[in-house]
Amino acid sequence: MKSVFCLLAASLFIGSHAQAASNNQWEIDSKHSMATFTVKHMMVSNVPGQMAGVKGNVDFDGKNVDSLKVSATLDPATINTGEPDRDEHLRGADFFDVKKYPSVTFESDGVIPVMKGGFKLSGKLTLHGVTKNVELNVDGPTEPIKDTNRGIEKIGATATTSINRKDFGITYNKTLDNGGVAISDEVKITLELEMSRPLKVGNK
C-alpha cells in the first residue's frame, strides 16, 4: 500500500510539473505572423518583400524575458515582393533555391539585456543551407491578453535584425555601369509575431 501511495504521489508531482512546463509554451500564430524584409535596389531605392508560413514555439513564463526561448521556421517558397517574375527568380537557384532548401529556421540560445530595458535575442539562423549566429532586437513581448471565448491568451512581439546575404551563400548580383551593384548585400529583416497558449485552469 505504501509503495502504491508513493507511486501515486510521484505521478502527481511529475504531472503537475509537466503541466507547469506546458503552460510556458506559446505557439506562433501563422495567420497573424509575418517576416518582412527590405533590400536596396540599384543603390537608390528599398524593395520590400515578405514571407508567410511562420511556425514554431516560444517558451516564456509571461513575465521574465530571461526565460524566453524561440524555435521558429519560415517558408521561403511564400516569398512575395509584389512582382511575380521577380518572386520566381528569388525562389530559384540564384537566391533561396527553395527546392533544395525548403525552410528557414531560427533557434535562440540566449537573451542579452541592453540599455533602456530592452533586450536582444541571440541564436542561430539557418538560411540557404548555412547556419550563422545572429542577434534580434526585440520590442516586447506584450502583456498577455485573454480571449476567454476561445480559452486562450495572446502575446505579441516585433524583432528586427540585418544580415549579409553573402554570409549565407546568396551571392547573385549584377554590376552597374557606374560600378555599383543591382542588389545590396545587406538585408533588413522584421519579424511580426503573435503567439497563443491555452488559458490556465482556474485563470479564465
GINOR-V874134 format. One record per residue. RES is the residue in one letter. PHI is phi in radians with two decimals (NA if undefined). Layout:
res=RES phi=PHI
res=RES phi=PHI
//
This chain:
res=M phi=NA
res=K phi=-1.10
res=S phi=-1.15
res=V phi=-1.10
res=F phi=-1.09
res=C phi=-1.11
res=L phi=-1.11
res=L phi=-1.12
res=A phi=-1.09
res=A phi=-1.12
res=S phi=-1.15
res=L phi=-1.16
res=F phi=-1.11
res=I phi=-1.14
res=G phi=-1.09
res=S phi=-1.17
res=H phi=-1.25
res=A phi=-1.12
res=Q phi=-1.12
res=A phi=-1.08
res=A phi=-1.12
res=S phi=-1.16
res=N phi=-1.18
res=N phi=-1.61
res=Q phi=-1.75
res=W phi=-1.89
res=E phi=-1.74
res=I phi=-1.19
res=D phi=-1.47
res=S phi=-1.07
res=K phi=-1.26
res=H phi=-2.16
res=S phi=-2.27
res=M phi=-2.75
res=A phi=-1.90
res=T phi=-2.06
res=F phi=-2.61
res=T phi=-2.34
res=V phi=-2.33
res=K phi=-1.26
res=H phi=-1.98
res=M phi=0.98
res=M phi=1.15
res=V phi=-2.25
res=S phi=-2.48
res=N phi=-1.73
res=V phi=-1.73
res=P phi=-1.56
res=G phi=-2.74
res=Q phi=-2.63
res=M phi=-2.25
res=A phi=-1.81
res=G phi=1.23
res=V phi=-1.28
res=K phi=-2.35
res=G phi=2.50
res=N phi=-2.34
res=V phi=-2.23
res=D phi=-1.59
res=F phi=-2.80
res=D phi=-1.39
res=G phi=1.54
res=K phi=-2.37
res=N phi=-1.76
res=V phi=-1.17
res=D phi=-1.10
res=S phi=-1.46
res=L phi=-1.25
res=K phi=-2.42
res=V phi=-2.21
res=S phi=-2.30
res=A phi=-2.44
res=T phi=-2.29
res=L phi=-2.16
res=D phi=-1.85
res=P phi=-1.15
res=A phi=-1.19
res=T phi=-1.55
res=I phi=-0.97
res=N phi=-2.54
res=T phi=-1.97
res=G phi=1.49
res=E phi=-2.34
res=P phi=-0.96
res=D phi=-1.13
res=R phi=-1.16
res=D phi=-1.09
res=E phi=-1.12
res=H phi=-1.10
res=L phi=-1.13
res=R phi=-1.31
res=G phi=-1.45
res=A phi=-1.15
res=D phi=-1.19
res=F phi=-2.21
res=F phi=-1.35
res=D phi=0.85
res=V phi=-1.14
res=K phi=-1.20
res=K phi=-1.52
res=Y phi=-2.21
res=P phi=-1.36
res=S phi=-2.58
res=V phi=-1.99
res=T phi=-2.21
res=F phi=-2.38
res=E phi=-2.21
res=S phi=-1.30
res=D phi=-2.39
res=G phi=3.04
res=V phi=-2.00
res=I phi=-2.03
res=P phi=-1.13
res=V phi=-2.31
res=M phi=-1.08
res=K phi=1.12
res=G phi=1.38
res=G phi=-1.46
res=F phi=-2.73
res=K phi=-1.98
res=L phi=-1.91
res=S phi=-1.63
res=G phi=3.11
res=K phi=-1.94
res=L phi=-1.78
res=T phi=-1.93
res=L phi=-2.45
res=H phi=1.02
res=G phi=1.38
res=V phi=-2.05
res=T phi=-1.93
res=K phi=-2.36
res=N phi=-1.33
res=V phi=-2.37
res=E phi=-2.19
res=L phi=-1.79
res=N phi=-1.46
res=V phi=-1.90
res=D phi=-1.90
res=G phi=2.15
res=P phi=-1.18
res=T phi=-1.25
res=E phi=-1.14
res=P phi=-1.06
res=I phi=-1.98
res=K phi=-1.57
res=D phi=-1.98
res=T phi=-1.18
res=N phi=-1.15
res=R phi=-1.79
res=G phi=1.24
res=I phi=-2.34
res=E phi=-2.25
res=K phi=-2.20
res=I phi=-2.38
res=G phi=-2.40
res=A phi=-2.76
res=T phi=-2.13
res=A phi=-2.24
res=T phi=-2.27
res=T phi=-2.83
res=S phi=-2.26
res=I phi=-2.28
res=N phi=-1.72
res=R phi=-1.08
res=K phi=-1.18
res=D phi=-1.08
res=F phi=-1.84
res=G phi=1.39
res=I phi=-1.74
res=T phi=-1.95
res=Y phi=-0.97
res=N phi=-2.90
res=K phi=-2.34
res=T phi=-1.55
res=L phi=-1.50
res=D phi=-1.06
res=N phi=-1.51
res=G phi=1.63
res=G phi=-1.39
res=V phi=-2.17
res=A phi=-1.28
res=I phi=-2.31
res=S phi=-1.22
res=D phi=-1.32
res=E phi=-1.32
res=V phi=-2.14
res=K phi=-1.64
res=I phi=-2.13
res=T phi=-2.24
res=L phi=-1.92
res=E phi=-1.85
res=L phi=-2.10
res=E phi=-2.14
res=M phi=-2.26
res=S phi=-2.40
res=R phi=-2.64
res=P phi=-1.12
res=L phi=-1.14
res=K phi=-1.15
res=V phi=-1.05
res=G phi=1.45
res=N phi=-2.21
res=K phi=-1.52
//
